[in-house]
Amino acid sequence: METLQKTNAKSVLWDIIVDVSWANISKKYFGRSRSWLHHKLDGTDSKGGLTKEETETLKESLLDLSERIKKCAKKL
């Protein structure tokens, strides 16, 4: 199974890593704990990182969040 390795995942997300609530994303989009997602991003889980499917879910969650932020900003 193909995985997104830790260095790649963390480097891709570095610009937003401290601004995003990973606990909320993990719970809302994956139904998992914050620590589960951190282990995935760090590549310290048993599979060595995000699977292709998990990467797609993360991508969609960030796109959804960005649209929600954009809608709120436009209302100001």
Secondary structure, 3 states (H helix, E strand, C coil): CCEECHHHHHHHHCCCCCCCCHHHHHHHHHCCCHHHHHHHHHCCCCCCCEEHHHHHHHHHHHHHHHHHHHHHHHHC
